Amino acid sequence: MTTLPAAPSALELDRRRYRRRQTGRSVAVAAVSTVAFAVVVWLTIVNTPGWARVQSTFFDPAVAARAWPRVFQGLLTNLTVLVFAALGVLLLSILLATLRTLRGPVFFPLRALAAGYTDLFRGMPLIIVLYLVGFGIPGLGFTAERPPAALLGTVALVLVYSAYVSEVFRAGIEAVHPSQRLAARSLGLSHAQTLRLILLPQAVRKVTPALMNDLVAMQKDVGLISVLGAVDAVRAAQIETAASFNFTPYVLAGLLFVLLALPLIRLTDWYTARIRRREQMGAVV
């Protein structure tokens, strides 16, 4: 026998109508206040004495149109470096986090090596690592020709960001209750199986928002590979600026980076809010 769901009461219907009215009123007030604020800011900037010069120097549509093909082609280089760097960071950071969570005195050298690695590269500025890798590795003479600048930049990004992301993974692993590890070992799972099947899945779920934020930061720092000579979006904008004596290509490159980051930023916010709602479900807030 199928039981039909109970119809909402008149009081509940009144509450729903009230919430809909409140939501509509809030949206209208937010829209009006945002438009008013934007108009005030725009009028303030436009009426400044130097606006005409700034507009022609930084916001020239003709210069932006001429620079677009080269800057966009450079952005594709940034995307390629980002994809390979993200994969390298993922693999190396999981390895480092695993080494730092090993138990027993016999693994002390590995734990010390992983800790020294994270301390070194978390304390060193990325741009210095780029210079050391970009000019130091070719100087060793491993290859007859100099490796591509984009490849050297990818290596530097992996070295630096692996130190940060490994600590995020380690924090997630240590946040899993010790009873999970003990229960897995009592069932006969080895340390590697416990880490792979029990700890890592729970740890990744806990630290996903932090990992997504690190990816956003790395997407921005990919532009620093231009210091090694790679013709990415930033370097292409520099070339176009030198040719036209106008800074609009830099603004164009910056807007492209922002547009590239916005979907991931919004996805991070949505996922963080989703986790918070799930954790607070049934609680009194």
C-alpha positions, 0 to 999 in steps of 0.5 A: 500500500502506497502512502501519499506524502502529507500536504503542507499545512496552511502555516507552512504555506504562509512561511514559504510565501514569506520566505519567497517575498523576503528573498525577492526583496533582498535580491532587489535591494542588492541589485539596486545598491550594486548598480548605485555603487558602480555608478558612483565609482565610475563617475568618480574615476571618469572625472579625475584629471588624468582619466583620458591619459590612463584610458588611452594608455591602459584601455585602448580597444585597438591595441587590445585587438592587435595584441589578442592573437599573440596573448591568447597563443601565450595563454595556451602555453600557460594552460599546457604548463598548468595541466602538466604542473598540476599532475606533477604536483599531485603525484609528488605531494602524495609521495611526500605526504606518505613518507611523512606519515610512515611509522617506525624509527627505520623510516626516520631518514625518509621522514627527515628527507621529506620534512627537509624538502617541504621546509626548503621549498615552502621557505624559498620564493618561487621566482628564485626557484625559477631562476635556479632551475631555469639557469642552473639545470641547463648549466649542468650540461645534461643535454646538448641543447637547452631544455625548453623554458616552459619545461623548466618552469613546469619543474620549478612549479612542481618543486615549490607547490608540491611542498605546500600541497603535501602538507595539505594531504598530510593534514588530511591524513592526520585528520582521519580518526586513529580508530580508522587505521586501527580497524583496518590493521585489525582486519589484516590490511597492510600499511599501504592498503590502509593508506590507499583504501581507508585513509587517503579517500577520507583525507582527500574529501576533507582537504578538497577545498584547500587543494582547489585553492592551491590550484587557483594560486598555481594557475596565477603563478604560471605567469611567472615562467615568463622570466625564463623566456617562455612566450606565455601570455605575460611575455606576449603582453610584454612584447606587444607593449614594447612594440606599441608603447601601450600597457593595454596588452598587460590589462588584456593578459590580466583579464584572461587570467581572471576569466580562467580562474573564475570558474574554478573559484566559483566551483571552490566556493560552491563545494565548500558551501556544500560541505558546510551544509552537509556537516551542519545538517540537523544541527542548530545554527 
